[in-house]
């Protein structure tokens, strides 16, 4: 999405795989999308990053990837995944070794780590997703 709107996509300094903190900016635009949420545990599975497109507004970051989300009018571009279900996470973890990671690191969790408190984490993430989807649907009107 960043590339389509004039930004660039490139390799991130590290892979970011598993649960991790996403910090939401303290701005009017971020509050419009995320409400009062200033931080949440997002699900990550990427080795890339993007630049914020021209005229877009940076609204979220993580310790391992500065650009986690941006807005541009009615559009929201995100790096982390808010759409996850327990089944999706289990399915993606089937391919964990294909990511060419030899071991866990601060930015990469093992499947066992990702499965810890899985149902609770997904419920929390789904509340964030619901908020974002509701805001996004306003732009369809």
DSSP file (Angstrom, degrees, kcal/mol; ACC not computed):
  #  RESIDUE AA STRUCTURE BP1 BP2  ACC     N-H-->O    O-->H-N    N-H-->O    O-->H-N    TCO  KAPPA ALPHA  PHI   PSI    X-CA   Y-CA   Z-CA
    1    1 A X     >        0   0    0      0, 0.0     4,-1.5     0, 0.0     6,-0.2   0.000 360.0 360.0 360.0 -41.8    0.0    0.0    0.0
    2    2 A X  T  4> +     0   0    0      1,-0.2     5,-3.5     2,-0.2     3,-0.5   0.941 360.0  47.7 -56.8 -47.7    2.9    2.4    0.8
    3    3 A X  T >45S+     0   0    0      1,-0.2     3,-1.6     3,-0.2    -1,-0.2   0.907 108.6  53.8 -61.4 -42.7    4.4    1.8   -2.6
    4    4 A X  T 345S+     0   0    0      1,-0.3    -1,-0.2     2,-0.1    -2,-0.2   0.791 110.9  47.8 -62.6 -27.3    1.1    2.3   -4.4
    5    5 A X  T 3<5S-     0   0    0     -4,-1.5    49,-0.3    -3,-0.5    -1,-0.3   0.270 133.3 -85.6 -99.6  10.7    0.7    5.7   -2.6
    6    6 A X  T < 5S+     0   0    0     -3,-1.6    -3,-0.2     1,-0.3    -2,-0.1   0.472  91.2 116.1 104.2   2.8    4.3    6.8   -3.4
    7    7 A X      < -     0   0    0     -5,-3.5     2,-0.4    -6,-0.2    -1,-0.3  -0.214  59.2-114.4 -89.6-173.2    6.3    5.3   -0.6
    8    8 A X        -     0   0    0     -2,-0.1    43,-2.2    -4,-0.0     2,-0.4  -0.945  12.2-147.6-127.1 148.1    9.1    2.7   -0.7
    9    9 A X  E     +A   50   0A   0     -2,-0.4     2,-0.3    41,-0.2    41,-0.2  -0.942  30.1 155.4-112.9 135.2    9.3   -0.8    0.5
   10   10 A X  E     -A   49   0A   0     39,-2.1    39,-2.9    -2,-0.4     2,-0.2  -0.912  48.0 -69.6-148.8 174.0   12.7   -2.2    1.7
   11   11 A X  E     -A   48   0A   0     -2,-0.3    37,-0.3    37,-0.2     2,-0.1  -0.498  48.4-130.6 -69.9 135.5   14.2   -4.9    3.9
   12   12 A X  E     -     0   0A   0     35,-2.8    53,-0.1    -2,-0.2    37,-0.1  -0.461  23.8-109.9 -79.5 159.6   13.8   -4.2    7.6
   13   13 A X  E    S+     0   0A   0     51,-0.2     2,-0.3    -2,-0.1    -1,-0.1   0.815  99.4   8.4 -60.9 -31.8   16.9   -4.4    9.9
   14   14 A X  E    S-     0   0A   0     50,-0.4     2,-0.2    34,-0.1    -1,-0.1  -0.960  85.1 -99.8-142.1 158.7   15.5   -7.5   11.5
   15   15 A X  E     -     0   0A   0     -2,-0.3     2,-0.5    -4,-0.1    32,-0.2  -0.587  30.8-151.9 -73.9 147.1   12.7   -9.9   11.0
   16   16 A X  E     +A   46   0A   0     30,-3.0    30,-2.0    -2,-0.2     2,-0.4  -0.948  26.7 162.1-124.0 107.2    9.7   -9.3   13.3
   17   17 A X  E     +Ab  45 108A   0     90,-2.4    92,-2.6    -2,-0.5    28,-0.2  -0.984  41.9  10.9-135.1 122.4    7.8  -12.5   13.9
   18   18 A X  E    S-A   44   0A   0     26,-3.0    26,-2.5    -2,-0.4     2,-0.3  -0.703 101.7 -16.7 114.4-165.7    5.4  -13.1   16.8
   19   19 A X  E     +A   43   0A   0     -2,-0.2     2,-0.3    24,-0.2    24,-0.2  -0.555  68.4 156.7 -78.8 137.3    3.7  -11.0   19.4
   20   20 A X  E     -A   42   0A   0     22,-2.2    22,-2.7    -2,-0.3     2,-0.1  -0.992  43.5 -88.3-160.7 156.1    5.1   -7.5   20.0
   21   21 A X  E     -A   41   0A   0     -2,-0.3     2,-0.5    20,-0.2    42,-0.5  -0.406  31.0-164.9 -68.0 134.0    4.2   -4.1   21.3
   22   22 A X  E     -A   40   0A   0     18,-2.9    18,-2.0    -2,-0.1     2,-0.5  -0.992  10.1-150.9-118.1 121.9    2.8   -1.6   18.9
   23   23 A X  E     -AC  39  61A   0     38,-3.2    38,-2.1    -2,-0.5     2,-0.4  -0.823   8.5-145.3 -95.8 127.7    2.9    2.0   20.2
   24   24 A X  E     - C   0  60A   0     14,-2.7    36,-0.3    -2,-0.5    35,-0.1  -0.775  23.4-112.1 -94.4 133.7    0.1    4.3   18.8
   25   25 A X        -     0   0    0     34,-2.4     2,-1.2    -2,-0.4    -1,-0.1  -0.194  19.9-121.6 -61.4 153.0    1.0    7.9   18.2
   26   26 A X  S    S+     0   0    0      4,-0.1     2,-0.3     5,-0.0    -1,-0.1  -0.664  70.9 115.8 -96.4  77.6   -0.5   10.6   20.4
   27   27 A X  S  > S-     0   0    0     -2,-1.2     4,-2.6    32,-0.1     5,-0.2  -0.939  78.0-110.3-141.4 161.2   -2.1   12.6   17.6
   28   28 A X  H  > S+     0   0    0     -2,-0.3     4,-2.0     1,-0.2     5,-0.1   0.897 118.7  51.5 -59.7 -40.7   -5.6   13.4   16.5
   29   29 A X  H  > S+     0   0    0      2,-0.2     4,-1.2     1,-0.2    -1,-0.2   0.917 110.9  47.1 -64.8 -43.3   -5.3   11.2   13.4
   30   30 A X  H  > S+     0   0    0      1,-0.2     4,-3.5     2,-0.2     5,-0.4   0.910 111.8  50.8 -65.0 -41.9   -4.2    8.2   15.5
   31   31 A X  H  X S+     0   0    0     -4,-2.6     4,-2.0     1,-0.2    -1,-0.2   0.864 103.7  59.8 -63.9 -34.9   -7.0    8.8   18.0
   32   32 A X  H  < S+     0   0    0     -4,-2.0    -1,-0.2    -5,-0.2    -2,-0.2   0.876 119.1  28.2 -60.2 -36.9   -9.5    8.9   15.2
   33   33 A X  H  < S+     0   0    0     -4,-1.2   102,-0.2    -3,-0.3    -2,-0.2   0.879 133.4  29.9 -90.1 -44.3   -8.5    5.3   14.2
   34   34 A X  H >< S-     0   0    0     -4,-3.5     3,-1.6     1,-0.3    -3,-0.2   0.457  87.0-152.9-101.4  -2.7   -7.3    3.7   17.5
   35   35 A X  T 3< S-     0   0    0     -4,-2.0    -1,-0.3    -5,-0.4    -2,-0.1  -0.430  70.3 -19.5  64.9-137.8   -9.5    5.6   20.0
   36   36 A X  T 3  S+     0   0    0     -2,-0.1    -1,-0.2    -4,-0.1     2,-0.2   0.516 104.0 119.7 -81.9  -5.6   -7.9    5.8   23.4
   37   37 A X    <   +     0   0    0     -3,-1.6     3,-0.1     1,-0.2    -3,-0.1  -0.437  29.4 168.8 -65.2 126.0   -5.5    2.9   22.7
   38   38 A X        +     0   0    0      1,-0.4   -14,-2.7    -2,-0.2     2,-0.3   0.510  68.4  14.7-111.2 -13.3   -1.9    4.0   23.0
   39   39 A X  E     +A   23   0A   0    -16,-0.3    -1,-0.4    21,-0.0     2,-0.3  -0.966  63.1 167.5-160.7 143.1   -0.3    0.6   22.9
   40   40 A X  E     -A   22   0A   0    -18,-2.0   -18,-2.9    -2,-0.3     2,-0.9  -0.977  41.4-102.7-151.8 164.3   -1.3   -2.9   22.0
   41   41 A X  E     -A   21   0A   0     -2,-0.3   -20,-0.2   -20,-0.2     2,-0.2  -0.820  45.6-171.9 -92.3 107.9    0.2   -6.3   21.4
   42   42 A X  E     -A   20   0A   0    -22,-2.7   -22,-2.2    -2,-0.9     2,-0.5  -0.509  23.8-117.2 -94.9 165.7    0.2   -6.8   17.6
   43   43 A X  E     -AD  19  81A   0     38,-1.3    38,-3.6   -24,-0.2     2,-0.4  -0.918  33.4-166.6-106.1 130.0    1.0   -9.9   15.6
   44   44 A X  E     +A   18   0A   0    -26,-2.5   -26,-3.0    -2,-0.5    36,-0.1  -0.881  25.3 159.0-119.6 144.9    4.0   -9.6   13.3
   45   45 A X  E     +A   17   0A   0     -2,-0.4     2,-0.3    34,-0.3   -28,-0.2  -0.431  42.7 101.7-160.3  78.3    5.3  -11.7   10.5
   46   46 A X  E     -A   16   0A   0    -30,-2.0   -30,-3.0     1,-0.1    -2,-0.0  -0.992  46.8-163.9-157.5 160.6    7.6   -9.7    8.2
   47   47 A X  E    S+     0   0A   0     -2,-0.3   -35,-2.8   -32,-0.2     2,-0.2   0.200  76.0  77.5-126.2   7.5   11.1   -8.9    7.2
   48   48 A X  E     -A   11   0A   0    -37,-0.3     2,-0.3   -32,-0.1   -37,-0.2  -0.665  54.0-168.6-114.3 168.6   10.3   -5.7    5.3
   49   49 A X  E     -A   10   0A   0    -39,-2.9   -39,-2.1    -2,-0.2     2,-0.3  -0.859   9.1-145.8-142.4 179.2    9.4   -2.2    6.1
   50   50 A X  E     -A    9   0A   0     17,-0.3     2,-0.3    -2,-0.3   -41,-0.2  -0.946  15.7-115.7-144.0 162.9    8.0    0.8    4.2
   51   51 A X        -     0   0    0    -43,-2.2     2,-0.5    -2,-0.3   -44,-0.1  -0.693  41.6 -99.7 -94.6 157.5    8.3    4.6    4.2
   52   52 A X        -     0   0    0     -2,-0.3     3,-0.1   -45,-0.1     6,-0.1  -0.662  45.8-120.0 -75.4 124.2    5.4    6.8    5.0
   53   53 A X    >   -     0   0    0     -2,-0.5     3,-2.1     1,-0.1   -47,-0.2  -0.177  40.9 -76.7 -63.1 158.0    3.9    8.0    1.6
   54   54 A X  T 3  S+     0   0    0    -49,-0.3    -1,-0.1     1,-0.3     3,-0.1  -0.283 119.1  10.0 -54.0 137.9    3.8   11.7    0.8
   55   55 A X  T 3  S+     0   0    0      1,-0.3    -1,-0.3    -3,-0.1     2,-0.1   0.350 101.6 122.4  71.6  -3.7    0.9   13.4    2.6
   56   56 A X    <   -     0   0    0     -3,-2.1     2,-0.5    16,-0.1    -1,-0.3  -0.436  58.8-128.8 -83.2 163.7    0.3   10.4    4.8
   57   57 A X  E     - E   0  71A   0     14,-2.8    14,-2.2    -2,-0.1     2,-0.3  -0.964  13.2-128.4-119.8 125.6    0.5   10.5    8.6
   58   58 A X  E     + E   0  70A   0     -2,-0.5    12,-0.3    12,-0.2   -28,-0.2  -0.548  35.0 165.3 -69.2 127.5    2.5    8.1   10.7
   59   59 A X  E     +     0   0A   0     10,-2.6   -34,-2.4    -2,-0.3     2,-0.3   0.487  53.2  25.5-127.4  -5.4    0.3    6.6   13.5
   60   60 A X  E     +CE  24  69A   0      9,-1.3     8,-2.4   -36,-0.3     9,-1.4  -0.992  51.3 174.1-159.8 153.3    2.1    3.6   15.0
   61   61 A X  E     -C   23   0A   0    -38,-2.1   -38,-3.2    -2,-0.3     2,-0.3  -0.942  13.6-149.5-149.0 167.0    5.6    2.1   15.5
   62   62 A X  E >   - E   0  65A   0      3,-1.8     3,-0.6    -2,-0.3   -40,-0.1  -0.896  37.3-102.4-134.2 167.6    7.2   -0.9   17.2
   63   63 A X  T 3  S+     0   0    0    -42,-0.5     3,-0.1    -2,-0.3   -41,-0.1   0.779 122.3  36.1 -61.3 -24.9   10.7   -1.4   18.8
   64   64 A X  T 3  S+     0   0    0      1,-0.3   -50,-0.4    42,-0.1     2,-0.3   0.458 124.6  35.4-109.0  -3.2   11.8   -3.3   15.7
   65   65 A X  E <   -E   62   0A   0     -3,-0.6    -3,-1.8     1,-0.1    -1,-0.3  -0.806  61.9-160.5-154.8 106.6   10.1   -1.5   12.9
   66   66 A X  E    S+     0   0A   0     -2,-0.3     2,-0.9    -5,-0.2     3,-0.2   0.815  83.5  58.3 -61.4 -33.8    9.5    2.3   13.1
   67   67 A X  E     +     0   0A   0      1,-0.2   -17,-0.3    -6,-0.1    -6,-0.2  -0.777  54.5 144.3-105.8  93.0    6.7    2.4   10.5
   68   68 A X  E    S+     0   0A   0     -8,-2.4    11,-3.2    -2,-0.9    12,-0.6   0.719  70.5   2.2 -96.0 -26.9    3.9    0.1   11.7
   69   69 A X  E     +EF  60  78A   0     -9,-1.4   -10,-2.6     9,-0.2    -9,-1.3  -0.987  55.3 179.9-161.0 149.5    0.9    2.2   10.4
   70   70 A X  E     -EF  58  77A   0      7,-2.3     7,-2.8    -2,-0.3     2,-0.4  -0.969  14.8-144.4-143.5 159.4    0.0    5.3    8.5
   71   71 A X  E     -EF  57  76A   0    -14,-2.2   -14,-2.8    -2,-0.3     2,-0.3  -0.932  12.5-179.8-123.0 151.7   -3.2    7.0    7.4
   72   72 A X  E >   - F   0  75A   0      3,-2.0     3,-1.9    -2,-0.4     2,-0.3  -0.762  67.2 -60.0-148.8  97.7   -4.0    8.9    4.3
   73   73 A X  T 3  S-     0   0    0      1,-0.3    -1,-0.1    -2,-0.3    66,-0.1  -0.479 124.6  -8.2  62.2-122.1   -7.5   10.2    4.3
   74   74 A X  T 3  S+     0   0    0     -2,-0.3     2,-0.3    65,-0.1    -1,-0.3   0.380 119.1  97.2 -86.7   5.0   -9.8    7.2    4.5
   75   75 A X  E <   -F   72   0A   0     -3,-1.9    -3,-2.0    64,-0.0     2,-0.4  -0.739  51.1-168.0-101.6 143.5   -6.9    4.7    4.1
   76   76 A X  E     -F   71   0A   0     -2,-0.3     2,-0.5    -5,-0.2    -5,-0.2  -0.988   4.2-166.1-127.6 120.4   -5.0    2.9    6.8
   77   77 A X  E     -F   70   0A   0     -7,-2.8    -7,-2.3    -2,-0.4     2,-0.4  -0.913  13.0-175.2-105.7 132.4   -1.8    1.1    5.9
   78   78 A X  E     -F   69   0A   0     -2,-0.5    -9,-0.2    -9,-0.2   -10,-0.1  -0.963  29.0-168.0-131.7 145.6   -0.4   -1.4    8.5
   79   79 A X  S    S+     0   0    0    -11,-3.2   -34,-0.3    -2,-0.4    -1,-0.1   0.832  77.8  63.7 -91.1 -45.1    2.6   -3.5    8.9
   80   80 A X  S    S-     0   0    0    -12,-0.6     2,-0.5   -36,-0.1   -36,-0.2  -0.270  88.3-111.9 -78.0 168.5    1.4   -5.6   11.8
   81   81 A X  B     +D   43   0A   0    -38,-3.6   -38,-1.3     1,-0.1     3,-0.1  -0.895  36.2 165.6-108.9 124.2   -1.5   -8.0   11.6
   82   82 A X  S    S+     0   0    0     -2,-0.5    47,-0.3   -40,-0.1    -1,-0.1   0.436  70.5  74.3-107.2  -5.2   -4.7   -7.3   13.5
   83   83 A X        +     0   0    0    -40,-0.1    -1,-0.1    46,-0.1    43,-0.1   0.327  69.7 133.7 -90.4   7.0   -6.8   -9.9   11.5
   84   84 A X        -     0   0    0     -3,-0.1     2,-0.3     4,-0.1    42,-0.0  -0.199  32.5-173.3 -69.9 149.0   -5.3  -12.9   13.2
   85   85 A X     >  -     0   0    0      1,-0.1     4,-2.3    41,-0.0     5,-0.2  -0.866  41.8-105.6-125.1 162.5   -7.2  -15.9   14.5
   86   86 A X  H  > S+     0   0    0     -2,-0.3     4,-2.4     1,-0.2     5,-0.2   0.898 122.5  52.9 -55.8 -38.8   -5.7  -18.8   16.5
   87   87 A X  H  > S+     0   0    0      2,-0.2     4,-2.3     1,-0.2    -1,-0.2   0.906 108.2  49.0 -65.0 -41.7   -6.1  -21.0   13.4
   88   88 A X  H  > S+     0   0    0      2,-0.2     4,-3.0     1,-0.2     5,-0.2   0.926 111.1  49.7 -63.1 -44.3   -4.2  -18.5   11.2
   89   89 A X  H  X S+     0   0    0     -4,-2.3     4,-2.3     1,-0.2    -2,-0.2   0.927 111.5  48.3 -62.0 -44.8   -1.4  -18.3   13.7
   90   90 A X  H  X S+     0   0    0     -4,-2.4     4,-0.9    -5,-0.2    -1,-0.2   0.914 112.8  49.4 -60.8 -41.7   -1.1  -22.0   14.0
   91   91 A X  H >< S+     0   0    0     -4,-2.3     3,-0.9     1,-0.2     4,-0.4   0.930 111.2  47.7 -63.8 -46.6   -1.1  -22.3   10.2
   92   92 A X  H >< S+     0   0    0     -4,-3.0     3,-1.7     1,-0.2    -1,-0.2   0.876 105.6  59.7 -62.8 -36.1    1.6  -19.6    9.8
   93   93 A X  H >< S+     0   0    0     -4,-2.3     3,-1.5     1,-0.3     4,-0.3   0.735  89.5  71.1 -66.8 -20.8    3.7  -21.3   12.4
   94   94 A X  T << S+     0   0    0     -3,-0.9    -1,-0.3    -4,-0.9     3,-0.2   0.794 104.4  42.4 -60.2 -26.1    3.8  -24.4   10.2
   95   95 A X  T X> S+     0   0    0     -3,-1.7     3,-1.2    -4,-0.4     4,-0.5   0.234  79.8 113.1-103.2  11.5    6.1  -22.4    8.0
   96   96 A X  G X4 S+     0   0    0     -3,-1.5     3,-1.6     1,-0.3     5,-0.5   0.888  76.3  52.2 -53.2 -45.0    8.2  -20.8   10.8
   97   97 A X  G >4 S+     0   0    0     -4,-0.3     3,-1.4     1,-0.3    -1,-0.3   0.750  97.5  67.0 -67.0 -22.8   11.3  -22.7    9.7
   98   98 A X  G <4 S+     0   0    0     -3,-1.2    -1,-0.3     1,-0.3    -2,-0.2   0.659  83.6  74.8 -70.5 -14.1   10.9  -21.4    6.1
   99   99 A X  G << S-     0   0    0     -3,-1.6    -1,-0.3    -4,-0.5    -2,-0.2   0.489 106.8-125.6 -75.2  -1.7   11.6  -17.9    7.5
  100  100 A X    <   +     0   0    0     -3,-1.4     2,-0.5     1,-0.2    -2,-0.1   0.843  59.9 145.4  60.1  36.4   15.3  -19.0    7.7
  101  101 A X        -     0   0    0     -5,-0.5    -1,-0.2     1,-0.1    -2,-0.1  -0.916  36.9-161.8-102.4 129.9   15.6  -18.1   11.3
  102  102 A X        -     0   0    0     -2,-0.5     2,-0.3     1,-0.2    -1,-0.1   0.764  69.2 -10.0 -82.9 -25.6   17.8  -20.4   13.3
  103  103 A X  S    S-     0   0    0      7,-0.0    -1,-0.2     6,-0.0     2,-0.0  -0.975  83.6 -74.7-162.2 168.7   16.5  -19.5   16.7
  104  104 A X        +     0   0    0     -2,-0.3     2,-0.3    -3,-0.1     5,-0.2  -0.326  46.6 175.4 -68.3 156.2   14.4  -17.0   18.6
  105  105 A X  B >   -G  108   0A   0      3,-2.4     3,-0.9    -2,-0.0     5,-0.0  -0.862  52.2 -80.0-147.4 178.0   15.7  -13.5   19.2
  106  106 A X  T 3  S+     0   0    0     -2,-0.3   -42,-0.1     1,-0.2     3,-0.1   0.839 133.7  37.0 -56.3 -30.3   14.2  -10.4   20.7
  107  107 A X  T 3  S+     0   0    0      1,-0.1   -90,-2.4   -91,-0.1     2,-0.4   0.492 115.2  58.5-100.9  -3.1   12.3   -9.7   17.5
  108  108 A X  B <   -bG  17 105A   0     -3,-0.9    -3,-2.4   -92,-0.2     2,-0.3  -0.983  66.0-162.9-131.8 122.0   11.5  -13.3   16.5
  109  109 A X        -     0   0    0    -92,-2.6     2,-0.1    -2,-0.4    -3,-0.0  -0.680  20.6-119.6 -98.5 155.3    9.5  -15.7   18.7
  110  110 A X     >  -     0   0    0     -2,-0.3     4,-2.2     1,-0.1     5,-0.2  -0.471  34.2-105.2 -79.7 162.2    9.3  -19.4   18.4
  111  111 A X  H  > S+     0   0    0      1,-0.2     4,-2.0     2,-0.2     5,-0.2   0.907 122.7  57.0 -54.6 -40.9    5.9  -21.0   17.7
  112  112 A X  H  > S+     0   0    0      1,-0.2     4,-0.7     2,-0.2    -1,-0.2   0.907 107.3  47.8 -58.9 -40.8    5.7  -22.1   21.4
  113  113 A X  H >4 S+     0   0    0      1,-0.2     3,-0.8     2,-0.2    -1,-0.2   0.895 110.4  51.8 -65.8 -38.9    6.1  -18.5   22.5
  114  114 A X  H 3< S+     0   0    0     -4,-2.2    -1,-0.2     1,-0.2    -2,-0.2   0.817 106.1  55.1 -67.3 -29.3    3.5  -17.4   20.0
  115  115 A X  H >< S+     0   0    0     -4,-2.0     3,-1.7    -5,-0.2    -1,-0.2   0.629  79.6 112.7 -80.1 -13.4    1.0  -20.0   21.4
  116  116 A X  T << S-     0   0    0     -3,-0.8     5,-0.1    -4,-0.7    -3,-0.0  -0.423 100.2 -10.2 -62.4 128.8    1.4  -18.8   25.0
  117  117 A X  T 3> S+     0   0    0     -2,-0.2     4,-2.7     1,-0.1    -1,-0.3   0.836  90.6 161.6  50.8  37.1   -2.0  -17.2   26.1
  118  118 A X  H <>  +     0   0    0     -3,-1.7     4,-2.7     1,-0.2     5,-0.2   0.911  65.4  47.1 -57.2 -51.3   -3.0  -17.5   22.5
  119  119 A X  H  > S+     0   0    0     -4,-0.2     4,-2.4     1,-0.2    -1,-0.2   0.921 114.8  47.1 -60.7 -44.9   -6.8  -17.2   23.0
  120  120 A X  H  > S+     0   0    0      2,-0.2     4,-2.1     1,-0.2    -1,-0.2   0.918 113.4  48.1 -62.6 -44.9   -6.5  -14.2   25.3
  121  121 A X  H  X S+     0   0    0     -4,-2.7     4,-2.5     1,-0.2    -2,-0.2   0.913 111.7  49.3 -64.1 -42.8   -4.0  -12.4   23.0
  122  122 A X  H  X S+     0   0    0     -4,-2.7     4,-2.9    -5,-0.2    -1,-0.2   0.912 109.0  52.7 -65.0 -41.8   -6.2  -13.0   19.9
  123  123 A X  H  X S+     0   0    0     -4,-2.4     4,-1.4    -5,-0.2    -1,-0.2   0.930 111.4  46.8 -58.3 -44.7   -9.3  -11.7   21.7
  124  124 A X  H  X S+     0   0    0     -4,-2.1     4,-1.3     1,-0.2     3,-0.2   0.915 113.4  48.2 -63.0 -43.6   -7.4   -8.5   22.7
  125  125 A X  H  X S+     0   0    0     -4,-2.5     4,-2.5     1,-0.2    -2,-0.2   0.886 106.8  56.8 -64.6 -39.4   -6.1   -8.1   19.1
  126  126 A X  H  X S+     0   0    0     -4,-2.9     4,-2.7     1,-0.2    -1,-0.2   0.817 101.2  57.3 -64.3 -30.3   -9.6   -8.6   17.7
  127  127 A X  H  X S+     0   0    0     -4,-1.4     4,-1.8    -3,-0.2    -1,-0.2   0.897 108.4  46.7 -65.3 -39.1  -10.9   -5.7   19.8
  128  128 A X  H  X S+     0   0    0     -4,-1.3     4,-2.4     2,-0.2    -2,-0.2   0.937 112.4  50.3 -64.9 -46.1   -8.3   -3.5   18.1
  129  129 A X  H  X S+     0   0    0     -4,-2.5     4,-3.1   -47,-0.3     5,-0.2   0.916 107.5  53.3 -58.6 -44.9   -9.3   -4.9   14.7
  130  130 A X  H  X S+     0   0    0     -4,-2.7     4,-2.4     1,-0.2    -1,-0.2   0.915 109.4  48.8 -57.7 -43.9  -13.0   -4.3   15.4
  131  131 A X  H  X S+     0   0    0     -4,-1.8     4,-2.1     1,-0.2    -1,-0.2   0.932 114.0  45.7 -61.6 -46.7  -12.2   -0.6   16.2
  132  132 A X  H  X S+     0   0    0     -4,-2.4     4,-2.7     1,-0.2    -2,-0.2   0.905 112.5  50.2 -65.6 -41.7  -10.1   -0.2   13.0
  133  133 A X  H  X S+     0   0    0     -4,-3.1     4,-2.5     2,-0.2    -1,-0.2   0.906 109.9  50.9 -64.1 -41.0  -12.7   -1.9   10.8
  134  134 A X  H  X S+     0   0    0     -4,-2.4     4,-1.1    -5,-0.2    -1,-0.2   0.923 112.5  46.0 -62.1 -43.1  -15.5    0.3   12.1
  135  135 A X  H  X S+     0   0    0     -4,-2.1     4,-0.8  -102,-0.2     3,-0.5   0.916 112.1  51.7 -64.8 -42.4  -13.5    3.4   11.5
  136  136 A X  H >< S+     0   0    0     -4,-2.7     3,-0.9     1,-0.2     4,-0.4   0.888 104.3  57.0 -62.1 -39.7  -12.5    2.1    8.0
  137  137 A X  H >X S+     0   0    0     -4,-2.5     3,-1.3     1,-0.3     4,-0.6   0.803  95.5  65.0 -64.4 -28.6  -16.2    1.4    7.2
  138  138 A X  H >< S+     0   0    0     -4,-1.1     3,-1.0    -3,-0.5    -1,-0.3   0.866  96.9  57.8 -59.3 -34.3  -17.0    5.1    7.9
  139  139 A X  T << S+     0   0    0     -3,-0.9    -1,-0.3    -4,-0.8    -2,-0.2   0.638  96.8  62.5 -70.7 -14.2  -14.8    5.9    4.9
  140  140 A X  T <4        0   0    0     -3,-1.3    -1,-0.2    -4,-0.4    -2,-0.2   0.689 360.0 360.0 -82.3 -19.2  -17.0    3.8    2.6
  141  141 A X    <<        0   0    0     -3,-1.0    -1,-0.2    -4,-0.6    -2,-0.1   0.501 360.0 360.0 -68.4 360.0  -20.1    5.9    3.2
